[in-house]
């Protein structure tokens, strides 16, 4: 009996299960790295630790020719475009590369390009702190070479490009999801690039046709919502860019007092980066950190690094005009 293609609900449930187990592996790796290397080095290498966790998960499952935990949970198997055999090792490697490494590389490249276009001191400080062999330092050098060919006027004109690229990638992802709801072919763009589909091995489902019709309706609604969102994004792009420029101008202000005042106190230090505190931010328990440091910390642990009091990230208070 031929196997039926997996429907949208099975693919989504499989992806949710995989994301759950990947999060468990990431959290365990982050806790181990923080315990061994300390909070400062863990904050610097958090994305790399998560990347290695994802590569380990897919290396032990997809690359080894086994089902992932999510695929095993719903009873589906990977197949190549012919629907007659499992994907080749080259296809599986391409999927893992596109699914785990390409988003990481794209994020790093956009951040480096944005810092170089803005020409802020923060980019120079991080470059001096990063290792000579790090990927981020290599990407920053490439961005410096590219931006160095531009004039000051061209650089200012290109500053909105990074924001536009980021918004375009988000809209492209939503467009791909809406297309998946209609066609039920590929839930991830990485699987579309690798040509990896799915077949259901648990037997025919009596509700399969009704499930597909429901998701097609959801896909049509998603397309309509995407059009509305795109129009709103175009209308608000100028206001967002203006607010972003004002924020970058405020961040560039030095927290240090003029050198003429010999009796001026030394600036307080942030315990996370061990440098002069910039853009002071207060937690609900009253401790002060750099905005960038505590925001990065809260992405993984919603607690104070000093007293371990739990709090939600939106309760952080940015202290304006605080020296």
PLY file of the C-alpha trace (Angstrom):
ply
format ascii 1.0
element vertex 323
property float x
property float y
property float z
element edge 322
property int vertex1
property int vertex2
end_header
0.00 0.00 0.00
1.53 3.37 -0.99
2.20 5.82 1.83
0.25 9.06 1.92
1.96 12.46 2.15
1.97 13.98 5.62
-0.62 16.70 6.16
-0.07 20.17 7.64
-1.06 19.24 11.19
1.47 16.40 11.33
4.30 18.56 10.01
3.54 21.39 12.45
3.29 19.03 15.42
6.58 17.39 14.46
8.29 20.78 14.24
6.91 21.80 17.65
8.24 18.63 19.26
11.65 19.11 17.67
11.77 22.72 18.87
10.89 21.57 22.39
13.74 19.06 22.54
16.14 21.51 20.91
15.26 24.06 23.61
15.99 21.50 26.32
19.38 20.76 24.77
20.14 24.48 24.37
19.26 25.25 28.00
21.43 22.43 29.28
24.36 23.54 27.13
23.92 27.18 28.22
23.86 26.25 31.90
26.98 24.09 31.52
28.81 26.83 29.61
27.84 29.47 32.15
29.00 27.30 35.04
32.37 26.52 33.42
33.25 29.78 31.63
31.38 32.37 33.71
28.62 34.79 32.81
30.76 37.21 30.79
32.17 34.62 28.39
28.82 32.85 28.22
27.12 36.07 27.08
29.79 36.52 24.40
29.40 32.96 23.08
25.73 32.22 23.77
24.72 32.10 20.09
27.64 29.81 19.26
26.67 27.44 22.08
23.10 27.30 20.74
24.41 26.68 17.22
26.52 23.75 18.40
23.50 22.36 20.29
21.37 22.46 17.14
24.12 20.85 15.07
24.46 18.12 17.68
20.70 17.45 17.66
20.44 17.16 13.89
23.77 15.38 13.64
22.52 12.59 15.90
19.18 12.31 14.07
18.87 13.58 10.49
22.51 13.33 9.44
22.78 9.85 10.95
19.79 8.64 8.91
17.34 8.45 11.85
14.04 10.18 12.54
14.05 13.20 14.78
12.08 12.93 18.01
9.31 15.02 16.49
9.10 12.91 13.35
8.98 9.74 15.43
6.27 11.22 17.64
3.83 11.82 14.76
4.93 8.88 12.60
6.41 10.52 9.49
9.61 9.86 7.52
11.73 12.03 5.25
11.75 11.32 1.51
13.41 12.89 -1.50
11.42 14.50 -4.38
10.85 11.08 -5.99
8.86 9.96 -2.89
10.49 6.53 -3.24
13.59 6.72 -1.06
15.02 8.60 1.86
17.04 11.74 1.12
20.69 11.34 0.25
23.38 12.42 2.68
24.06 15.50 0.54
20.42 16.61 0.83
20.44 16.03 4.58
23.66 18.02 4.97
22.19 20.85 2.91
19.09 20.88 5.13
21.09 21.05 8.38
23.32 23.75 6.93
20.36 25.89 5.81
18.32 25.24 8.95
20.97 25.86 11.64
24.05 27.62 10.25
22.64 30.00 7.62
20.31 31.87 10.07
23.20 32.26 12.51
25.55 33.52 9.80
22.91 35.90 8.39
22.17 37.36 11.82
25.86 37.97 12.54
26.45 39.52 9.12
23.51 41.93 9.45
24.63 43.03 12.92
28.18 43.69 11.72
26.93 45.56 8.66
24.58 47.67 10.76
27.35 48.61 13.22
29.71 49.58 10.43
27.10 51.68 8.62
26.30 53.53 11.82
30.01 53.94 12.53
29.47 53.87 16.29
32.10 53.39 18.97
30.31 50.28 20.21
31.42 48.33 17.13
35.06 49.31 17.70
34.87 48.32 21.37
33.44 44.89 20.57
36.00 44.34 17.82
38.82 44.99 20.26
37.27 42.57 22.76
36.61 39.73 20.30
39.22 37.08 19.58
41.39 37.19 16.51
39.97 33.90 15.22
36.27 34.57 15.85
33.78 34.52 12.98
32.29 37.81 14.13
35.66 39.54 13.80
36.11 38.14 10.28
32.61 39.30 9.28
33.27 42.74 10.73
36.44 43.08 8.71
34.53 42.14 5.57
31.86 44.70 6.43
34.53 47.34 7.03
36.04 46.65 3.63
32.65 46.95 1.93
31.52 50.05 3.82
34.92 51.69 3.39
34.26 51.94 -0.35
31.22 54.16 0.31
31.20 57.89 0.82
29.67 59.41 3.94
26.54 60.36 2.02
26.19 56.87 0.56
26.70 55.35 4.01
23.88 57.40 5.50
21.64 56.48 2.57
22.36 52.77 3.11
21.67 52.80 6.86
17.97 51.83 6.47
19.00 48.86 4.31
19.66 46.53 7.25
16.28 47.26 8.80
14.58 46.71 5.44
16.40 43.39 4.98
15.38 42.21 8.45
11.74 43.11 7.85
11.83 41.52 4.39
13.14 38.24 5.84
10.33 38.20 8.41
7.72 38.84 5.70
9.30 36.17 3.49
9.02 33.66 6.32
5.33 34.52 6.82
4.74 34.20 3.08
6.36 30.78 3.10
4.19 29.63 6.03
1.04 30.83 4.27
2.10 28.95 1.15
2.64 25.85 3.27
-0.89 26.09 4.67
-2.24 26.05 1.13
0.03 23.44 -0.47
1.10 21.33 2.61
4.49 20.73 0.97
7.34 22.31 2.97
6.99 23.81 6.45
10.60 25.08 6.60
12.42 26.96 3.86
15.48 24.82 4.56
13.54 21.67 3.64
12.28 23.36 0.47
15.88 24.20 -0.47
16.96 20.61 0.16
13.88 19.08 -1.48
12.98 16.98 1.58
9.34 15.94 1.90
7.45 13.66 4.28
5.31 10.54 4.10
3.02 9.29 6.85
3.76 5.73 8.04
0.86 5.39 10.49
-1.75 4.57 7.86
-4.47 6.67 6.21
-6.34 9.22 8.31
-10.08 9.55 7.80
-9.97 13.27 8.61
-7.05 14.02 6.29
-9.13 15.80 3.63
-10.94 17.98 6.17
-7.63 18.90 7.82
-6.16 19.97 4.49
-9.24 22.07 3.65
-9.07 23.81 7.03
-5.43 24.70 6.55
-6.09 25.96 3.02
-8.63 28.38 4.47
-6.09 29.42 7.08
-3.56 29.97 4.29
-5.94 32.33 2.45
-6.49 34.30 5.66
-2.73 34.41 6.20
-2.17 35.82 2.71
-4.74 38.56 3.42
-3.13 39.36 6.76
0.28 39.50 5.09
-0.94 42.08 2.59
-2.33 44.25 5.38
0.90 43.94 7.35
2.99 44.84 4.32
0.98 48.03 3.76
1.36 49.00 7.42
5.10 48.31 7.33
5.53 50.59 4.34
3.57 53.37 6.05
5.51 53.11 9.33
9.01 52.61 7.91
9.90 56.30 8.03
8.75 56.78 11.63
10.60 53.66 12.79
13.82 54.72 11.12
13.62 58.19 12.65
13.11 56.72 16.14
16.00 54.30 15.57
18.34 57.13 14.60
17.42 59.08 17.74
18.08 56.00 19.87
21.46 55.40 18.27
22.34 59.04 18.86
21.48 58.69 22.53
23.53 55.47 22.85
26.56 57.19 21.37
26.66 59.70 24.23
29.61 58.94 26.50
28.76 58.27 30.16
32.12 59.61 31.32
32.55 63.06 32.87
34.95 65.60 31.29
38.60 65.03 32.08
38.89 68.58 33.49
37.13 67.60 36.69
39.91 65.81 38.54
37.66 64.94 41.47
35.03 63.25 39.31
34.20 59.74 40.56
35.08 56.70 38.50
32.12 55.35 36.51
30.36 52.35 38.00
31.02 48.98 36.38
28.56 46.41 35.12
29.15 43.01 36.71
28.24 41.19 33.49
30.68 42.83 31.05
33.07 44.14 33.75
33.29 47.49 31.96
31.96 50.99 32.61
28.19 50.80 32.80
26.50 52.21 29.69
22.79 52.96 29.37
22.11 52.02 32.98
19.10 49.75 33.46
17.46 48.78 36.74
15.90 45.42 37.59
12.82 45.21 39.88
15.13 44.22 42.75
17.16 47.44 42.36
20.41 46.22 40.76
21.96 48.15 37.85
23.45 46.75 34.63
24.16 47.83 31.07
21.02 47.72 28.95
22.67 45.46 26.35
24.02 43.08 29.01
20.84 42.59 31.04
18.66 42.38 27.92
20.91 39.64 26.52
20.85 37.88 29.90
17.04 37.95 30.04
16.83 36.24 26.65
17.87 33.05 28.43
17.22 33.59 32.15
14.49 35.92 33.43
16.18 36.52 36.77
18.60 38.97 38.37
22.25 37.86 37.93
23.03 39.04 41.48
20.17 38.03 43.78
18.40 35.53 41.42
15.02 37.22 41.88
12.64 36.16 39.13
11.05 38.87 36.97
9.60 39.38 33.50
11.84 41.19 30.96
9.29 43.96 30.38
9.81 45.09 34.00
13.34 46.31 33.26
13.59 50.09 33.69
15.92 52.07 31.42
17.30 55.01 33.44
17.49 58.13 31.32
19.77 61.03 32.36
21.36 58.80 35.00
25.09 59.14 35.56
0 1
1 2
2 3
3 4
4 5
5 6
6 7
7 8
8 9
9 10
10 11
11 12
12 13
13 14
14 15
15 16
16 17
17 18
18 19
19 20
20 21
21 22
22 23
23 24
24 25
25 26
26 27
27 28
28 29
29 30
30 31
31 32
32 33
33 34
34 35
35 36
36 37
37 38
38 39
39 40
40 41
41 42
42 43
43 44
44 45
45 46
46 47
47 48
48 49
49 50
50 51
51 52
52 53
53 54
54 55
55 56
56 57
57 58
58 59
59 60
60 61
61 62
62 63
63 64
64 65
65 66
66 67
67 68
68 69
69 70
70 71
71 72
72 73
73 74
74 75
75 76
76 77
77 78
78 79
79 80
80 81
81 82
82 83
83 84
84 85
85 86
86 87
87 88
88 89
89 90
90 91
91 92
92 93
93 94
94 95
95 96
96 97
97 98
98 99
99 100
100 101
101 102
102 103
103 104
104 105
105 106
106 107
107 108
108 109
109 110
110 111
111 112
112 113
113 114
114 115
115 116
116 117
117 118
118 119
119 120
120 121
121 122
122 123
123 124
124 125
125 126
126 127
127 128
128 129
129 130
130 131
131 132
132 133
133 134
134 135
135 136
136 137
137 138
138 139
139 140
140 141
141 142
142 143
143 144
144 145
145 146
146 147
147 148
148 149
149 150
150 151
151 152
152 153
153 154
154 155
155 156
156 157
157 158
158 159
159 160
160 161
161 162
162 163
163 164
164 165
165 166
166 167
167 168
168 169
169 170
170 171
171 172
172 173
173 174
174 175
175 176
176 177
177 178
178 179
179 180
180 181
181 182
182 183
183 184
184 185
185 186
186 187
187 188
188 189
189 190
190 191
191 192
192 193
193 194
194 195
195 196
196 197
197 198
198 199
199 200
200 201
201 202
202 203
203 204
204 205
205 206
206 207
207 208
208 209
209 210
210 211
211 212
212 213
213 214
214 215
215 216
216 217
217 218
218 219
219 220
220 221
221 222
222 223
223 224
224 225
225 226
226 227
227 228
228 229
229 230
230 231
231 232
232 233
233 234
234 235
235 236
236 237
237 238
238 239
239 240
240 241
241 242
242 243
243 244
244 245
245 246
246 247
247 248
248 249
249 250
250 251
251 252
252 253
253 254
254 255
255 256
256 257
257 258
258 259
259 260
260 261
261 262
262 263
263 264
264 265
265 266
266 267
267 268
268 269
269 270
270 271
271 272
272 273
273 274
274 275
275 276
276 277
277 278
278 279
279 280
280 281
281 282
282 283
283 284
284 285
285 286
286 287
287 288
288 289
289 290
290 291
291 292
292 293
293 294
294 295
295 296
296 297
297 298
298 299
299 300
300 301
301 302
302 303
303 304
304 305
305 306
306 307
307 308
308 309
309 310
310 311
311 312
312 313
313 314
314 315
315 316
316 317
317 318
318 319
319 320
320 321
321 322
